[in-house]
Amino acid sequence: MNIRKSENLQLIKALNSAKLIGENKESYLSVRVYSLDNGSISAGFDTSEVSHNLIIAVSGFDENPDQNAFEIGPFINPKFVQWNELQKYKKGFEIEYGIFEKRERLRLEISLKELKIIK
C-alpha cells in the first residue's frame, strides 16, 4: 500500500474549494456542476467579491465509463437554474449569473465529448 502527496495544485484547490451546485444522474449519463472561486477580488470590484469558474464533470455508465470534465468562466455569483433533456446522451442546463441588478442566463449543452453554449 502506498501513500503519496499530490503535487497537482489545481486538483488540490478544486477538491478543497469546489461546491456542487447541480447534479443529474440517469442510467446512461451523469452530470455534476461545480462552482470554484477564483480568489479574493477576482470579480474586479473594490469589494472582496470573487468570480467563479464552473467545472462540469460528465460520465457514462459501464464497467469502464467515458468521463470528461470541462471548465467555463469566469462568472459573478453563478446559480444553477434547471436541467433540460435534449437527447438521451445530451443534457441541457441553465446558469444564472451577474450582479444583483443585472442577472443574465446562459444555456449550456453537455455530452460526453463536449460542452457548448446554446444560443
C-alpha positions as CSV (number, residue, x, y, z in Angstrom):
1,M,0.0,0.0,0.0
2,N,1.4,3.4,-1.0
3,I,0.6,6.9,0.4
4,R,1.6,9.8,-1.8
5,K,1.1,13.5,-1.5
6,S,-0.4,15.1,-4.6
7,E,1.6,17.8,-6.3
8,N,-1.2,18.8,-8.6
9,L,-2.1,22.3,-7.3
10,Q,-5.2,22.8,-9.5
11,L,-6.6,19.4,-8.3
12,I,-5.9,20.2,-4.7
13,K,-7.7,23.6,-5.0
14,A,-10.7,22.0,-6.8
15,L,-11.1,19.2,-4.2
16,N,-10.9,21.6,-1.3
17,S,-12.9,24.5,-2.7
18,A,-15.4,23.3,-5.2
19,K,-19.1,23.5,-4.3
20,L,-21.6,21.1,-6.0
21,I,-24.4,23.3,-7.4
22,G,-26.2,20.9,-9.8
23,E,-26.4,17.2,-10.3
24,N,-28.3,14.9,-12.7
25,K,-27.9,11.2,-12.8
26,E,-29.6,9.0,-15.4
27,S,-28.9,5.3,-16.1
28,Y,-26.9,6.4,-19.2
29,L,-25.3,9.8,-18.2
30,S,-24.2,11.5,-15.0
31,V,-23.5,15.3,-14.9
32,R,-22.3,17.3,-12.0
33,V,-21.8,21.1,-12.0
34,Y,-19.3,22.5,-9.5
35,S,-18.6,26.2,-8.7
36,L,-14.9,27.0,-7.9
37,D,-14.0,30.5,-6.7
38,N,-11.1,32.4,-8.3
39,G,-9.9,34.1,-5.2
40,S,-10.3,37.4,-3.4
41,I,-11.2,40.4,-5.5
42,S,-11.2,38.3,-8.7
43,A,-14.5,39.9,-9.7
44,G,-12.7,43.2,-10.3
45,F,-14.7,45.2,-7.7
46,D,-13.4,47.2,-4.7
47,T,-15.3,44.8,-2.5
48,S,-14.0,41.4,-1.8
49,E,-16.4,39.7,-4.1
50,V,-15.0,36.8,-6.1
51,S,-15.6,35.4,-9.5
52,H,-16.2,31.7,-10.1
53,N,-15.5,29.2,-12.8
54,L,-17.8,26.2,-13.3
55,I,-16.4,22.7,-13.6
56,I,-18.8,20.3,-15.3
57,A,-18.0,16.6,-14.8
58,V,-19.7,14.1,-17.1
59,S,-19.6,10.3,-17.0
60,G,-21.2,7.4,-18.8
61,F,-22.1,4.2,-17.0
62,D,-20.5,0.9,-17.6
63,E,-17.5,-1.1,-16.4
64,N,-15.0,1.4,-17.9
65,P,-17.1,4.6,-18.5
66,D,-16.1,7.5,-20.7
67,Q,-15.5,10.5,-18.5
68,N,-14.6,14.2,-19.0
69,A,-14.5,17.5,-17.2
70,F,-15.0,21.0,-18.7
71,E,-14.3,24.4,-17.2
72,I,-16.0,27.6,-18.2
73,G,-16.0,31.1,-16.6
74,P,-15.5,33.5,-15.0
75,F,-18.9,34.2,-13.6
76,I,-20.1,36.6,-10.9
77,N,-22.3,34.8,-8.3
78,P,-23.3,31.8,-10.5
79,K,-26.5,29.9,-9.6
80,F,-27.8,26.7,-11.2
81,V,-31.3,27.1,-12.6
82,Q,-32.6,23.9,-14.2
83,W,-31.9,20.8,-16.3
84,N,-33.3,20.3,-19.8
85,E,-33.2,16.9,-21.5
86,L,-32.1,17.4,-25.1
87,Q,-31.4,13.9,-26.3
88,K,-30.5,10.6,-24.5
89,Y,-26.8,11.4,-24.3
90,K,-27.0,15.2,-24.1
91,K,-28.2,17.3,-21.2
92,G,-29.0,21.0,-21.3
93,F,-28.9,23.3,-18.3
94,E,-29.1,26.9,-17.4
95,I,-26.9,29.0,-15.2
96,E,-27.8,32.5,-13.9
97,Y,-25.0,34.9,-13.1
98,G,-24.1,38.5,-12.6
99,I,-24.6,41.3,-10.1
100,F,-28.0,41.6,-8.4
101,E,-29.5,44.3,-10.7
102,K,-28.2,42.7,-14.0
103,R,-28.5,39.0,-13.7
104,E,-28.2,37.0,-17.0
105,R,-28.9,33.5,-18.0
106,L,-26.7,31.2,-20.0
107,R,-27.9,27.9,-21.6
108,L,-25.4,25.1,-22.0
109,E,-25.4,21.7,-23.6
110,I,-23.2,18.8,-22.3
111,S,-22.3,15.4,-23.8
112,L,-19.5,13.0,-23.0
113,K,-17.4,14.7,-25.7
114,E,-18.2,18.5,-25.4
115,L,-19.6,21.4,-23.6
116,K,-21.2,24.2,-25.7
117,I,-23.2,27.4,-25.3
118,I,-26.7,27.2,-26.7
119,K,-27.7,30.5,-28.4
